[in-house]
Amino acid sequence: MGYLGGKVAVVTGAGRGIGREIALLMAREGCRVVVNDLGSSDHGEGADRSVAGEVVEEIRSSGGQAVSNADSVASWEGAHRIIQTALDSFGRIDIVVNNAGIVRDRMVFKMSEQEWDSVLDVHLKGTFNCIRAAAPHMRDQNWGRFVNFTSTSGLIGNVGQANYGAAKLAIVALSKITALDMKRYNVTSNCIAPFAWTRLIATIPTETEEQKRRVEKLKKMSPADVAPLAVFLAGEQAGNITGQVFGVRGKEIFLFSQPRIVRSVHKSEGWNVEDLSQMLEATMKSHFSPLDTSPQYIGWDPLV
């Protein structure tokens, strides 16, 4: 039967990279899988239905069960058709892995409205669309798993990725609130920040020696390394894990801290600007988070 025997999953963006590895491992663990992929470029342009179909054929050739879907998660109707594909093909929906994504990097002072909207539509709206389409079915059956994908570009920051980082940090909030809303129905929701060499990461610049070194490190990290955690979080044994943010870097798994108050000050009559100018930096400066994404600060390269 496997770890996910009897379950039905939708994996978005499953035609390549991390999504493909998750879909393949889920199928090996007995899950019936809807392989969703629009087959677009890393910028979200074009479409190729064969991308998802090739993964389906690979699953079937190994004795698994899978069907393809080429709808866009960015569309409300498309996301509902993705979930309906699972219902029509396998009679239920137990697991949704929100992995689909694109990049359109640009410095914030040059980013166009279209570049902003397109990235948020796929990542943030797409994640919500799929959650919204599946959640009523999970609620009715009193079981479900959402595995959502965030990034250190959102958790920590990265130059030139205002759109991508904003979407990825917002997905953390969406995932946590989904965990709260669905807890009573035995439905969990967690995030993974992956570190792996994928076609999206291949778009990062390699103009400096430091950038080249980072790329060489990332090339050693396989998308397959991310799949086991995603599959574990999708199963029965992870029922008590919800609202969390994990990272996977090669053979390492991280648990990220949640935002918490680190320092407070109080004045009974309230604060004015002069008070703050004299006190705030002196009192709180040691607790300020550095505006620094270097490996020495965060422990890894924030490029995934």
C-alpha positions in Angstrom: 0.0 0.0 0.0 2.7 2.5 0.9 2.8 5.5 3.2 0.0 7.2 1.2 -1.9 4.1 0.1 -5.5 5.0 -0.7 -5.0 8.7 -0.8 -5.5 11.1 -3.8 -3.2 14.1 -4.3 -3.0 17.1 -6.6 0.5 18.3 -7.2 0.7 21.7 -9.0 3.7 22.5 -11.2 4.5 18.8 -11.2 5.9 18.5 -14.7 9.4 19.5 -13.8 11.8 19.9 -10.9 10.5 19.7 -7.3 6.9 19.1 -8.2 7.8 16.2 -10.5 9.9 14.5 -7.8 7.0 14.9 -5.3 4.5 13.4 -7.7 6.8 10.5 -8.5 7.5 9.7 -4.8 3.8 10.0 -3.9 2.9 7.6 -6.6 5.6 5.1 -5.3 4.0 5.5 -1.9 0.7 4.3 -3.2 -1.0 7.7 -3.8 -3.1 8.4 -6.9 -1.9 11.6 -8.4 -3.2 14.4 -10.5 -0.1 15.9 -12.2 -0.9 19.5 -12.9 1.4 21.6 -15.1 0.5 24.3 -17.6 3.8 23.6 -19.3 4.8 27.3 -19.4 8.2 28.8 -19.4 9.9 30.0 -16.1 8.3 33.4 -16.8 4.8 31.9 -17.2 4.7 32.2 -21.0 3.3 29.6 -23.4 1.8 26.2 -22.6 2.7 22.5 -23.3 0.4 19.8 -22.2 3.0 17.1 -22.8 5.0 18.3 -19.8 2.4 16.9 -17.3 1.7 13.9 -19.6 5.3 12.7 -19.5 5.2 12.5 -15.7 1.9 10.6 -15.8 3.4 8.1 -18.3 6.4 7.6 -16.0 4.1 6.9 -13.0 1.9 4.5 -15.0 4.9 2.7 -16.4 6.0 2.0 -12.8 2.6 0.6 -11.9 1.1 3.8 -10.3 -2.1 5.7 -11.0 -2.0 9.2 -12.3 -3.8 11.6 -14.6 -2.7 14.9 -16.1 -4.2 18.4 -15.9 -2.9 21.5 -17.7 -5.1 24.2 -16.1 -3.6 27.4 -14.6 -3.7 27.7 -10.8 -3.9 31.5 -11.3 -7.4 31.1 -12.6 -10.3 30.5 -10.1 -12.0 28.3 -12.6 -8.8 26.6 -13.6 -8.0 25.7 -9.9 -11.4 24.3 -9.4 -11.0 22.2 -12.6 -7.7 20.9 -11.2 -9.5 19.7 -8.0 -12.4 18.4 -10.0 -10.0 16.3 -12.1 -9.1 14.4 -8.9 -12.8 14.0 -8.0 -13.7 12.8 -11.5 -10.8 10.5 -11.8 -10.4 9.0 -8.3 -13.5 10.0 -6.4 -11.9 12.2 -3.7 -9.2 14.7 -2.9 -7.0 14.2 0.2 -3.8 16.1 -0.5 -2.9 19.4 -2.3 0.7 20.3 -2.9 0.9 23.9 -4.0 4.2 24.0 -5.9 3.5 25.9 -9.1 5.5 29.0 -9.7 7.1 31.5 -12.0 9.7 34.3 -11.6 9.9 37.7 -13.2 12.8 39.3 -11.3 13.4 43.1 -11.5 14.6 45.7 -9.1 11.7 47.3 -7.3 12.3 50.7 -8.9 12.0 49.1 -12.4 9.3 46.4 -11.8 6.2 46.8 -13.9 2.7 46.3 -12.7 2.4 43.3 -15.0 5.5 41.7 -13.6 4.2 42.2 -10.1 0.7 40.9 -10.9 1.7 37.8 -12.8 4.0 36.5 -10.1 1.4 37.1 -7.3 -1.3 35.6 -9.5 0.5 32.3 -9.8 2.1 32.0 -6.4 -0.3 33.6 -3.9 -3.6 33.6 -5.7 -2.8 30.2 -7.2 -2.2 28.7 -3.8 -5.4 30.3 -2.4 -7.4 29.1 -5.4 -6.3 25.5 -5.0 -6.8 25.6 -1.2 -10.3 27.1 -1.6 -11.3 24.5 -4.2 -10.2 21.6 -2.1 -11.0 22.7 1.4 -14.8 22.0 1.4 -14.2 18.4 0.3 -11.5 17.9 3.0 -13.9 19.4 5.6 -16.7 17.1 4.5 -14.5 14.0 4.7 -12.8 15.2 7.9 -9.3 14.7 6.6 -6.8 16.6 4.4 -3.3 17.9 3.9 -2.0 21.1 2.3 1.7 21.3 1.6 2.5 24.8 0.4 5.8 26.2 -0.9 7.5 29.4 0.4 11.0 30.7 -0.1 13.8 32.3 1.8 13.3 35.2 -0.7 10.2 35.9 1.3 11.2 34.7 4.8 14.5 36.6 4.7 14.6 38.7 1.5 16.5 38.8 -1.8 17.5 41.5 -4.1 15.3 42.0 -7.2 12.5 39.7 -6.1 9.9 42.1 -4.5 7.1 40.3 -6.3 8.3 36.8 -5.7 9.3 37.4 -2.1 6.1 39.2 -1.2 4.1 36.3 -2.6 6.1 33.7 -0.8 5.9 35.4 2.6 2.2 35.9 2.1 1.9 32.2 1.4 3.2 31.5 4.9 0.4 33.6 6.4 -2.2 31.9 4.2 -0.8 28.5 5.2 -1.0 29.3 8.9 -4.5 30.7 8.7 -5.6 27.7 6.7 -4.1 25.5 9.5 -6.2 27.4 12.0 -9.4 27.4 9.9 -9.2 23.7 9.1 -7.8 22.3 12.4 -11.2 21.1 13.7 -11.6 19.1 10.5 -8.4 17.1 10.8 -6.8 19.1 8.0 -3.2 20.3 8.3 -1.4 23.0 6.4 2.4 23.5 6.3 5.1 25.3 4.3 8.4 24.1 2.8 11.2 26.5 1.7 13.2 24.4 -0.8 16.9 24.6 -1.7 17.4 22.8 -5.0 18.7 23.3 -8.5 15.6 23.9 -10.7 14.9 25.8 -13.9 13.7 28.8 -11.8 16.9 29.0 -9.9 18.9 28.7 -13.1 17.6 32.2 -14.0 19.6 33.8 -11.2 22.6 36.0 -12.3 26.1 34.7 -12.4 27.9 38.0 -12.9 30.1 38.0 -9.8 32.4 35.4 -8.3 30.1 35.1 -5.3 27.1 34.5 -7.5 29.0 31.8 -9.4 30.0 30.1 -6.1 26.3 30.1 -4.9 25.2 28.6 -8.2 27.8 25.8 -8.0 26.5 25.0 -4.5 22.9 24.9 -5.6 23.7 22.6 -8.5 24.6 20.0 -6.0 21.2 20.1 -4.4 18.7 17.8 -6.1 14.9 18.4 -6.2 14.5 14.8 -5.1 15.9 15.8 -1.7 12.8 17.9 -1.1 10.2 15.2 -1.9 10.4 13.0 1.2 9.4 15.8 3.6 6.5 16.9 1.3 5.3 13.2 1.2 5.7 12.8 5.0 3.7 16.0 5.7 1.0 14.6 3.4 0.4 11.4 5.4 -1.3 10.1 8.5 1.7 10.3 10.8 2.0 14.1 10.3 -1.5 14.7 11.6 -0.2 16.7 14.6 2.1 18.9 12.5 0.4 22.0 11.2 1.1 25.7 10.7 4.8 25.1 10.5 7.5 26.3 8.1 10.3 23.9 7.1 13.4 24.2 5.0 15.2 21.5 3.0 18.8 22.0 1.9 20.3 18.9 0.4 20.3 16.3 3.2 19.3 18.8 5.9 15.9 19.7 7.2 15.2 23.0 9.0 12.4 24.2 11.2 12.0 28.0 10.9 11.1 30.1 14.0 7.8 31.9 14.1 7.8 35.8 14.4 7.8 36.7 18.1 8.2 40.0 20.1 11.9 40.3 21.1 11.8 43.6 23.0 9.2 46.0 24.4 9.2 49.4 26.0 6.4 51.2 27.9 5.7 54.8 28.9 2.6 55.5 30.9 1.8 58.9 29.4 2.6 57.7 25.8 5.3 58.5 23.4 6.1 61.5 21.2 8.5 61.8 18.3 11.2 63.5 20.5 11.1 60.7 23.1 11.4 58.1 20.3 14.3 59.9 18.7 16.2 59.8 22.0 15.3 56.4 23.1 14.3 53.9 20.4 17.6 53.2 18.7 19.5 53.1 22.0 17.0 50.7 23.6 16.2 48.4 20.7 19.2 48.6 18.3 20.8 45.5 19.6 17.6 43.6 18.6 17.2 45.0 15.1 17.4 42.4 12.4 20.3 43.0 10.0 19.5 44.0 6.5 21.7 41.2 5.3 21.1 38.1 3.3 24.7 36.9 3.4 25.4 33.2 4.3 27.2 34.4 7.4 23.9 35.8 8.7 21.3 33.4 7.6 23.3 30.2 7.3 22.6 29.5 3.6 22.2 31.3 0.3 18.7 32.9 0.1 18.3 32.3 -3.6 15.7 29.5 -3.7 
